[in-house]
Amino acid sequence: MNREEIFKLISDERDRQDCKWGKLPRWLADVIWLAVLVEEVGECAKAILKQDWSNLRIEAVQVAAVAVAWMEDAENHDNGLYKVG
């Protein structure tokens, strides 16, 4: 699988998330985004422990998509995320 295909999977997952949870702006605090991201990482860990490799790929895409959603949300308000200096 190449990077373009991976990014397409992440984009498709973001669309699915928006359908499920609603579109931005969400205005979630960084601590909430972190909790959501850690929950998804936990699902990856569970898939590894169960040696469920097909589900691991799905969960990894969800991790990436949540990270993208967090970055999108950060663009909607000034919470200091990714500010330099």
Secondary structure in CASP SS format (residue, H / E / C, confidence):
PFRMAT SS
TARGET T0000
AUTHOR 0000-0000-0000
METHOD secondary structure of the structure
MODEL  1
M C 1.00
N C 1.00
R H 1.00
E H 1.00
E H 1.00
I H 1.00
F H 1.00
K H 1.00
L H 1.00
I H 1.00
S H 1.00
D H 1.00
E H 1.00
R H 1.00
D H 1.00
R H 1.00
Q H 1.00
D H 1.00
C H 1.00
K H 1.00
W H 1.00
G C 1.00
K C 1.00
L C 1.00
P C 1.00
R C 1.00
W C 1.00
L C 1.00
A C 1.00
D H 1.00
V H 1.00
I H 1.00
W H 1.00
L H 1.00
A H 1.00
V H 1.00
L H 1.00
V H 1.00
E H 1.00
E H 1.00
V H 1.00
G H 1.00
E H 1.00
C H 1.00
A H 1.00
K H 1.00
A H 1.00
I H 1.00
L H 1.00
K C 1.00
Q C 1.00
D C 1.00
W H 1.00
S H 1.00
N H 1.00
L H 1.00
R H 1.00
I H 1.00
E H 1.00
A H 1.00
V H 1.00
Q H 1.00
V H 1.00
A H 1.00
A H 1.00
V H 1.00
A H 1.00
V H 1.00
A H 1.00
W H 1.00
M H 1.00
E H 1.00
D H 1.00
A H 1.00
E H 1.00
N C 1.00
H C 1.00
D C 1.00
N C 1.00
G C 1.00
L C 1.00
Y C 1.00
K C 1.00
V C 1.00
G C 1.00
END
